[in-house]
Amino acid sequence: MTTTYIWLPGQPIGKGRPRFTRTGRVYTPEKTRRYEHRLAGTASNYMMLRQLEPTTMPCHMVIKAQFEIPKSWTKTKKAAAAAYEILPGKPDIDNIAKIVMDSFSGVVFEDDAQVYDLKVVKTYGDPCLLTEVTCSKW
């Protein structure tokens, strides 16, 4: 089994919904596109440094999205968030998974259909996104 760990500092975001122009054209929101490129670039750098090609094998994936504790909260509420008693609401877990899997397609694995097991966790702490992709062979 081979595992890759890809870490991206900063506040995680979820995949934004497609937008439509008045003429009926569909586009991805700019914020989503920038984050996808940043995540794909980080993953690409990781893969190049380790001289790895995108895997064609089935993969297990764990995504940990860690969000900043709001500064406006009381000390009690901040302590509860740090102790995992309060968990983040937005963005939805499926949107976090979608942005990561879309960013990794063609970079870490050939297609996101190869992911057979997925776990997504949202917590409060230092804002970052940590991914773990495990495959039988790279």
N, C-alpha and C positions, 0 to 999 in steps of 0.2 A: 504494500500500500504506500502511495506517495501522497503527501499533503502539502498544499501551498497555503501560505498565510499572506493575505494582502490587506494592508492597513491604509486607510485614507483619513487624515486628520480633518476636523471641521464638522459642522452640523450636518447630519445626514438629511437628505430630502427624499420624498417618495416620487414615483413616476407621475408626472402631470397628465391630465386628460388631454386628448387631442383637441385642438382648436380648429375652428372653421372660419374661412373668410366669407365675405358677402357673395363671392363668386362660386362658393362651394368647395374651394380647395381646402385640404386638411394639412395642418402643420403641428409640429411638436413645440410646446412653449420653450422660450429661450432659456429659462432657469433649468429646466429638465435637460435640455440639450447640452448646456455647459457642464452640468454635473456628470452626465453620462460620459462626455469626452474626458473630463478630469479623472474619473474612475477607470475608464478604459486605458488612459495613458499610464496611470499608476500600475495597473495590471500588466500592461505591455512592457513597461520597464522591468518589473519583477521577472517576467518570463524571459526577457532578453538577457538579463544579468545571470540567470541560471541556465541559459541556453536550452530552454524548453519550447516545444511547439505546442499548439493547442491540442489537447487530448481528444481522442475519438472514443475513449472508454466511458462506461457509465460512471457517474460521480455522485458523491454525497456532499452536501453543502450546508454550512452553518453560517448565518449572518448575524452579527451583533451590532445593532445600531444604538449608539450611546448619545443622548441628547443633553444639552446644557440645562442646568437647573435655572429656572427663571429668577432673575435678580430681584424681581418685585415680590417674591414670596417671603413669608415670615421665616424666622430662624427655625421654628418648630417644623414648618412645612418642608423647608430645605433639608433638615435632618431626617425627616421621614422619607424624602425622595432618595437621599444618600443611603439610607438603610433598606432600600427597595420596598418600602411600604406603600409608596405612591409610584405608579408607573406612567409613562407617557401615553397620551391618547393619539393625537395626530402626528405624523401621517400614518395611514393604515399599513399594517404589516404586508399585505399583498402588493401595495405600491412600492414598498422598500425592496421586496424580493424582485419585482419586475424590473426596476431600474438597475439593480445589480446584475441580474441574469442577462438583460439586454446589453449591458456594458461588457460583460465577459464573453458573450457569443463571438466566436471568431478570434478571441484573444487567449482565453484560458481553456475553453472547450470549443469544439466546432459548432455545436448547436445547444441551446438551452434545454432541448428535449432529452439530452443525455443525463440531466439531473434527475435521479430516481428517488432521492430522499432530501428533504429541505427542512431546516429549522431556522426560524427567525425570532430573535429576542430583541426587545426594546427596553432600555433602562435609562436612568439619569446618571450623569458623571461628566468626565471630560469628553466634549463632543468629538466623536470619531465613528468610523465604520470599519469593522473588522470582519473579514471573510475568511473562511477555512473551506478549501475544496479538497476532497480526498477521492482519489481514483486508484484502481488496482494497479495501473501501469501508466507511465507518462511517456 
